[in-house]
């Protein structure tokens, strides 16, 4: 299933670059932009 711009995202938890757990629902009521970056410095 591919999300569409403006549609609600499912709740999820990820680890930040500082090893902190971040849950999407902790930002409820505030605008959020979610981006995903490819893992840098990988061989191949």
PDB file of N, CA, C, O and CB in Angstrom:
ATOM      1  N   UNK A   1       0.850  -1.175   0.000  1.00  0.00           N
ATOM      2  CA  UNK A   1       0.000   0.000   0.000  1.00  0.00           C
ATOM      3  C   UNK A   1       0.895   1.238   0.000  1.00  0.00           C
ATOM      4  O   UNK A   1       1.773   1.374   0.852  1.00  0.00           O
ATOM      5  CB  UNK A   1      -0.967  -0.002   1.226  1.00  0.00           C
ATOM      6  N   UNK A   2       0.677   2.115  -0.931  1.00  0.00           N
ATOM      7  CA  UNK A   2       1.452   3.347  -1.020  1.00  0.00           C
ATOM      8  C   UNK A   2       0.638   4.509  -0.477  1.00  0.00           C
ATOM      9  O   UNK A   2      -0.486   4.736  -0.925  1.00  0.00           O
ATOM     10  CB  UNK A   2       1.883   3.622  -2.473  1.00  0.00           C
ATOM     11  N   UNK A   3       1.195   5.261   0.495  1.00  0.00           N
ATOM     12  CA  UNK A   3       0.455   6.419   1.029  1.00  0.00           C
ATOM     13  C   UNK A   3       0.365   7.532  -0.008  1.00  0.00           C
ATOM     14  O   UNK A   3       1.235   7.671  -0.868  1.00  0.00           O
ATOM     15  CB  UNK A   3       1.128   6.950   2.311  1.00  0.00           C
ATOM     16  N   UNK A   4      -0.673   8.301   0.085  1.00  0.00           N
ATOM     17  CA  UNK A   4      -0.862   9.452  -0.796  1.00  0.00           C
ATOM     18  C   UNK A   4      -0.573  10.720  -0.009  1.00  0.00           C
ATOM     19  O   UNK A   4      -0.809  10.763   1.198  1.00  0.00           O
ATOM     20  CB  UNK A   4      -2.304   9.482  -1.389  1.00  0.00           C
ATOM     21  N   UNK A   5      -0.064  11.759  -0.676  1.00  0.00           N
ATOM     22  CA  UNK A   5       0.193  13.024   0.024  1.00  0.00           C
ATOM     23  C   UNK A   5      -1.065  13.526   0.735  1.00  0.00           C
ATOM     24  O   UNK A   5      -2.149  13.565   0.154  1.00  0.00           O
ATOM     25  CB  UNK A   5       0.700  14.091  -0.966  1.00  0.00           C
ATOM     26  N   UNK A   6      -0.902  13.903   1.983  1.00  0.00           N
ATOM     27  CA  UNK A   6      -2.015  14.429   2.768  1.00  0.00           C
ATOM     28  C   UNK A   6      -2.814  13.388   3.511  1.00  0.00           C
ATOM     29  O   UNK A   6      -3.652  13.737   4.341  1.00  0.00           O
ATOM     30  CB  UNK A   6      -2.920  15.173   1.891  1.00  0.00           C
ATOM     31  N   UNK A   7      -2.576  12.098   3.234  1.00  0.00           N
ATOM     32  CA  UNK A   7      -3.324  11.054   3.935  1.00  0.00           C
ATOM     33  C   UNK A   7      -2.667  10.768   5.286  1.00  0.00           C
ATOM     34  O   UNK A   7      -1.459  10.955   5.437  1.00  0.00           O
ATOM     35  CB  UNK A   7      -3.399   9.757   3.077  1.00  0.00           C
ATOM     36  N   UNK A   8      -3.454  10.315   6.271  1.00  0.00           N
ATOM     37  CA  UNK A   8      -2.881  10.015   7.584  1.00  0.00           C
ATOM     38  C   UNK A   8      -1.891   8.849   7.489  1.00  0.00           C
ATOM     39  O   UNK A   8      -2.131   7.869   6.784  1.00  0.00           O
ATOM     40  CB  UNK A   8      -4.000   9.685   8.598  1.00  0.00           C
ATOM     41  N   UNK A   9      -0.799   8.974   8.197  1.00  0.00           N
ATOM     42  CA  UNK A   9       0.202   7.904   8.226  1.00  0.00           C
ATOM     43  C   UNK A   9      -0.090   6.972   9.397  1.00  0.00           C
ATOM     44  O   UNK A   9      -0.596   7.419  10.426  1.00  0.00           O
ATOM     45  CB  UNK A   9       1.645   8.487   8.334  1.00  0.00           C
ATOM     46  N   UNK A  10       0.218   5.696   9.258  1.00  0.00           N
ATOM     47  CA  UNK A  10       0.066   4.794  10.398  1.00  0.00           C
ATOM     48  C   UNK A  10       1.118   5.138  11.463  1.00  0.00           C
ATOM     49  O   UNK A  10       2.191   5.649  11.142  1.00  0.00           O
ATOM     50  CB  UNK A  10       0.198   3.303   9.947  1.00  0.00           C
ATOM     51  N   UNK A  11       0.804   4.854  12.715  1.00  0.00           N
ATOM     52  CA  UNK A  11       1.755   5.123  13.782  1.00  0.00           C
ATOM     53  C   UNK A  11       2.937   4.160  13.669  1.00  0.00           C
ATOM     54  O   UNK A  11       2.755   2.977  13.383  1.00  0.00           O
ATOM     55  CB  UNK A  11       1.076   4.998  15.169  1.00  0.00           C
ATOM     56  N   UNK A  12       4.134   4.669  13.893  1.00  0.00           N
ATOM     57  CA  UNK A  12       5.327   3.819  13.872  1.00  0.00           C
ATOM     58  C   UNK A  12       6.393   4.433  14.761  1.00  0.00           C
ATOM     59  O   UNK A  12       6.335   5.616  15.097  1.00  0.00           O
ATOM     60  CB  UNK A  12       5.862   3.635  12.424  1.00  0.00           C
ATOM     61  N   UNK A  13       7.360   3.621  15.136  1.00  0.00           N
ATOM     62  CA  UNK A  13       8.492   4.062  15.947  1.00  0.00           C
ATOM     63  C   UNK A  13       9.773   3.701  15.214  1.00  0.00           C
ATOM     64  O   UNK A  13       9.930   2.581  14.727  1.00  0.00           O
ATOM     65  CB  UNK A  13       8.461   3.420  17.371  1.00  0.00           C
ATOM     66  N   UNK A  14      10.688   4.663  15.140  1.00  0.00           N
ATOM     67  CA  UNK A  14      11.983   4.462  14.504  1.00  0.00           C
ATOM     68  C   UNK A  14      13.081   4.953  15.443  1.00  0.00           C
ATOM     69  O   UNK A  14      12.812   5.683  16.397  1.00  0.00           O
ATOM     70  CB  UNK A  14      12.053   5.199  13.135  1.00  0.00           C
ATOM     71  N   UNK A  15      14.304   4.553  15.169  1.00  0.00           N
ATOM     72  CA  UNK A  15      15.452   5.024  15.925  1.00  0.00           C
ATOM     73  C   UNK A  15      16.089   6.174  15.160  1.00  0.00           C
ATOM     74  O   UNK A  15      16.378   6.057  13.969  1.00  0.00           O
ATOM     75  CB  UNK A  15      16.477   3.877  16.174  1.00  0.00           C
ATOM     76  N   UNK A  16      16.306   7.291  15.857  1.00  0.00           N
ATOM     77  CA  UNK A  16      16.903   8.475  15.228  1.00  0.00           C
ATOM     78  C   UNK A  16      18.408   8.289  15.064  1.00  0.00           C
ATOM     79  O   UNK A  16      18.982   7.299  15.519  1.00  0.00           O
ATOM     80  CB  UNK A  16      16.610   9.743  16.062  1.00  0.00           C
ATOM     81  N   UNK A  17      19.032   9.259  14.406  1.00  0.00           N
ATOM     82  CA  UNK A  17      20.484   9.207  14.214  1.00  0.00           C
ATOM     83  C   UNK A  17      21.248   9.338  15.531  1.00  0.00           C
ATOM     84  O   UNK A  17      22.452   9.088  15.572  1.00  0.00           O
ATOM     85  CB  UNK A  17      20.921  10.307  13.259  1.00  0.00           C
ATOM     86  N   UNK A  18      20.564   9.725  16.604  1.00  0.00           N
ATOM     87  CA  UNK A  18      21.186   9.803  17.929  1.00  0.00           C
ATOM     88  C   UNK A  18      20.766   8.622  18.807  1.00  0.00           C
ATOM     89  O   UNK A  18      20.898   8.675  20.030  1.00  0.00           O
ATOM     90  CB  UNK A  18      20.814  11.127  18.615  1.00  0.00           C
ATOM     91  N   UNK A  19      20.260   7.557  18.177  1.00  0.00           N
ATOM     92  CA  UNK A  19      19.813   6.327  18.860  1.00  0.00           C
ATOM     93  C   UNK A  19      18.657   6.551  19.825  1.00  0.00           C
ATOM     94  O   UNK A  19      18.487   5.799  20.785  1.00  0.00           O
ATOM     95  CB  UNK A  19      20.965   5.716  19.612  1.00  0.00           C
ATOM     96  N   UNK A  20      17.866   7.583  19.569  1.00  0.00           N
ATOM     97  CA  UNK A  20      16.681   7.885  20.372  1.00  0.00           C
ATOM     98  C   UNK A  20      15.456   7.309  19.661  1.00  0.00           C
ATOM     99  O   UNK A  20      15.332   7.444  18.444  1.00  0.00           O
ATOM    100  CB  UNK A  20      16.525   9.432  20.598  1.00  0.00           C
ATOM    101  N   UNK A  21      14.543   6.662  20.410  1.00  0.00           N
ATOM    102  CA  UNK A  21      13.308   6.152  19.827  1.00  0.00           C
ATOM    103  C   UNK A  21      12.347   7.312  19.596  1.00  0.00           C
ATOM    104  O   UNK A  21      12.093   8.103  20.504  1.00  0.00           O
ATOM    105  CB  UNK A  21      12.663   5.076  20.742  1.00  0.00           C
ATOM    106  N   UNK A  22      11.812   7.412  18.377  1.00  0.00           N
ATOM    107  CA  UNK A  22      10.895   8.481  18.014  1.00  0.00           C
ATOM    108  C   UNK A  22       9.615   7.839  17.480  1.00  0.00           C
ATOM    109  O   UNK A  22       9.664   7.046  16.539  1.00  0.00           O
ATOM    110  CB  UNK A  22      11.534   9.450  16.957  1.00  0.00           C
ATOM    111  N   UNK A  23       8.476   8.178  18.075  1.00  0.00           N
ATOM    112  CA  UNK A  23       7.182   7.637  17.666  1.00  0.00           C
ATOM    113  C   UNK A  23       6.366   8.739  16.996  1.00  0.00           C
ATOM    114  O   UNK A  23       6.255   9.847  17.519  1.00  0.00           O
ATOM    115  CB  UNK A  23       6.415   7.046  18.884  1.00  0.00           C
ATOM    116  N   UNK A  24       5.800   8.425  15.844  1.00  0.00           N
ATOM    117  CA  UNK A  24       5.036   9.424  15.093  1.00  0.00           C
ATOM    118  C   UNK A  24       3.910  10.022  15.931  1.00  0.00           C
ATOM    119  O   UNK A  24       3.674  11.228  15.861  1.00  0.00           O
ATOM    120  CB  UNK A  24       4.462   8.801  13.824  1.00  0.00           C
ATOM    121  N   UNK A  25       3.216   9.216  16.712  1.00  0.00           N
ATOM    122  CA  UNK A  25       2.077   9.720  17.485  1.00  0.00           C
ATOM    123  C   UNK A  25       2.485  10.756  18.539  1.00  0.00           C
ATOM    124  O   UNK A  25       1.629  11.488  19.036  1.00  0.00           O
ATOM    125  CB  UNK A  25       1.367   8.562  18.163  1.00  0.00           C
ATOM    126  N   UNK A  26       3.772  10.833  18.888  1.00  0.00           N
ATOM    127  CA  UNK A  26       4.206  11.841  19.861  1.00  0.00           C
ATOM    128  C   UNK A  26       4.134  13.252  19.284  1.00  0.00           C
ATOM    129  O   UNK A  26       4.256  14.228  20.024  1.00  0.00           O
ATOM    130  CB  UNK A  26       5.630  11.545  20.327  1.00  0.00           C
ATOM    131  N   UNK A  27       3.937  13.370  17.969  1.00  0.00           N
ATOM    132  CA  UNK A  27       3.822  14.671  17.309  1.00  0.00           C
ATOM    133  C   UNK A  27       2.374  15.019  16.972  1.00  0.00           C
ATOM    134  O   UNK A  27       2.122  15.950  16.208  1.00  0.00           O
ATOM    135  CB  UNK A  27       4.660  14.687  16.043  1.00  0.00           C
ATOM    136  N   UNK A  28       1.429  14.280  17.533  1.00  0.00           N
ATOM    137  CA  UNK A  28       0.017  14.490  17.219  1.00  0.00           C
ATOM    138  C   UNK A  28      -0.387  15.943  17.447  1.00  0.00           C
ATOM    139  O   UNK A  28      -0.080  16.531  18.484  1.00  0.00           O
ATOM    140  CB  UNK A  28      -0.861  13.561  18.062  1.00  0.00           C
ATOM    141  N   UNK A  29      -1.084  16.513  16.457  1.00  0.00           N
ATOM    142  CA  UNK A  29      -1.551  17.889  16.540  1.00  0.00           C
ATOM    143  C   UNK A  29      -0.573  18.902  15.972  1.00  0.00           C
ATOM    144  O   UNK A  29      -0.876  20.094  15.904  1.00  0.00           O
ATOM    145  CB  UNK A  29      -1.840  18.229  17.954  1.00  0.00           C
ATOM    146  N   UNK A  30       0.609  18.428  15.560  1.00  0.00           N
ATOM    147  CA  UNK A  30       1.605  19.326  14.980  1.00  0.00           C
ATOM    148  C   UNK A  30       1.931  18.854  13.564  1.00  0.00           C
ATOM    149  O   UNK A  30       1.888  17.654  13.290  1.00  0.00           O
ATOM    150  CB  UNK A  30       2.894  19.380  15.860  1.00  0.00           C
ATOM    151  N   UNK A  31       2.252  19.770  12.673  1.00  0.00           N
ATOM    152  CA  UNK A  31       2.645  19.358  11.320  1.00  0.00           C
ATOM    153  C   UNK A  31       3.955  18.570  11.362  1.00  0.00           C
ATOM    154  O   UNK A  31       4.878  18.918  12.098  1.00  0.00           O
ATOM    155  CB  UNK A  31       2.791  20.594  10.395  1.00  0.00           C
ATOM    156  N   UNK A  32       4.023  17.510  10.566  1.00  0.00           N
ATOM    157  CA  UNK A  32       5.212  16.658  10.525  1.00  0.00           C
ATOM    158  C   UNK A  32       5.531  16.325   9.073  1.00  0.00           C
ATOM    159  O   UNK A  32       4.634  16.036   8.282  1.00  0.00           O
ATOM    160  CB  UNK A  32       5.003  15.355  11.358  1.00  0.00           C
ATOM    161  N   UNK A  33       6.802  16.367   8.734  1.00  0.00           N
ATOM    162  CA  UNK A  33       7.257  15.908   7.425  1.00  0.00           C
ATOM    163  C   UNK A  33       8.126  14.681   7.671  1.00  0.00           C
ATOM    164  O   UNK A  33       9.096  14.742   8.427  1.00  0.00           O
ATOM    165  CB  UNK A  33       8.047  17.039   6.642  1.00  0.00           C
ATOM    166  N   UNK A  34       7.782  13.582   7.039  1.00  0.00           N
ATOM    167  CA  UNK A  34       8.538  12.335   7.199  1.00  0.00           C
ATOM    168  C   UNK A  34       9.333  12.099   5.928  1.00  0.00           C
ATOM    169  O   UNK A  34       8.770  12.050   4.834  1.00  0.00           O
ATOM    170  CB  UNK A  34       7.592  11.120   7.504  1.00  0.00           C
ATOM    171  N   UNK A  35      10.645  11.952   6.072  1.00  0.00           N
ATOM    172  CA  UNK A  35      11.506  11.649   4.936  1.00  0.00           C
ATOM    173  C   UNK A  35      12.338  10.418   5.245  1.00  0.00           C
ATOM    174  O   UNK A  35      12.621  10.133   6.409  1.00  0.00           O
ATOM    175  CB  UNK A  35      12.416  12.848   4.593  1.00  0.00           C
ATOM    176  N   UNK A  36      12.722   9.703   4.232  1.00  0.00           N
ATOM    177  CA  UNK A  36      13.566   8.533   4.398  1.00  0.00           C
ATOM    178  C   UNK A  36      14.772   8.717   3.497  1.00  0.00           C
ATOM    179  O   UNK A  36      14.637   9.001   2.307  1.00  0.00           O
ATOM    180  CB  UNK A  36      12.797   7.211   4.067  1.00  0.00           C
ATOM    181  N   UNK A  37      15.953   8.551   4.076  1.00  0.00           N
ATOM    182  CA  UNK A  37      17.200   8.723   3.344  1.00  0.00           C
ATOM    183  C   UNK A  37      17.863   7.361   3.183  1.00  0.00           C
ATOM    184  O   UNK A  37      17.824   6.544   4.103  1.00  0.00           O
ATOM    185  CB  UNK A  37      18.148   9.722   4.072  1.00  0.00           C
ATOM    186  N   UNK A  38      18.468   7.106   2.031  1.00  0.00           N
ATOM    187  CA  UNK A  38      19.208   5.855   1.896  1.00  0.00           C
ATOM    188  C   UNK A  38      20.404   5.856   2.847  1.00  0.00           C
ATOM    189  O   UNK A  38      20.966   6.908   3.150  1.00  0.00           O
ATOM    190  CB  UNK A  38      19.675   5.648   0.433  1.00  0.00           C
ATOM    191  N   UNK A  39      20.778   4.691   3.302  1.00  0.00           N
ATOM    192  CA  UNK A  39      21.898   4.574   4.225  1.00  0.00           C
ATOM    193  C   UNK A  39      23.176   5.050   3.537  1.00  0.00           C
ATOM    194  O   UNK A  39      23.572   4.510   2.505  1.00  0.00           O
ATOM    195  CB  UNK A  39      22.052   3.115   4.723  1.00  0.00           C
ATOM    196  N   UNK A  40      23.805   6.046   4.108  1.00  0.00           N
ATOM    197  CA  UNK A  40      25.007   6.634   3.521  1.00  0.00           C
ATOM    198  C   UNK A  40      26.232   5.751   3.738  1.00  0.00           C
ATOM    199  O   UNK A  40      26.290   4.961   4.680  1.00  0.00           O
ATOM    200  CB  UNK A  40      25.255   8.017   4.109  1.00  0.00           C
ATOM    201  N   UNK A  41      27.177   5.898   2.874  1.00  0.00           N
ATOM    202  CA  UNK A  41      28.463   5.221   2.966  1.00  0.00           C
ATOM    203  C   UNK A  41      28.362   3.698   2.907  1.00  0.00           C
ATOM    204  O   UNK A  41      29.156   3.000   3.538  1.00  0.00           O
ATOM    205  CB  UNK A  41      29.143   5.622   4.230  1.00  0.00           C
ATOM    206  N   UNK A  42      27.409   3.190   2.170  1.00  0.00           N
ATOM    207  CA  UNK A  42      27.318   1.742   1.999  1.00  0.00           C
ATOM    208  C   UNK A  42      28.050   1.351   0.738  1.00  0.00           C
ATOM    209  O   UNK A  42      28.014   2.065  -0.264  1.00  0.00           O
ATOM    210  CB  UNK A  42      25.846   1.272   1.944  1.00  0.00           C
ATOM    211  N   UNK A  43      28.699   0.239   0.793  1.00  0.00           N
ATOM    212  CA  UNK A  43      29.427  -0.248  -0.383  1.00  0.00           C
ATOM    213  C   UNK A  43      28.475  -0.836  -1.418  1.00  0.00           C
ATOM    214  O   UNK A  43      27.340  -1.190  -1.101  1.00  0.00           O
ATOM    215  CB  UNK A  43      30.466  -1.298   0.029  1.00  0.00           C
ATOM    216  N   UNK A  44      28.931  -0.932  -2.603  1.00  0.00           N
ATOM    217  CA  UNK A  44      28.118  -1.609  -3.587  1.00  0.00           C
ATOM    218  C   UNK A  44      27.738  -0.765  -4.676  1.00  0.00           C
ATOM    219  O   UNK A  44      27.044  -1.210  -5.589  1.00  0.00           O
ATOM    220  CB  UNK A  44      26.948  -2.152  -3.008  1.00  0.00           C
TER     221      UNK A  44
END
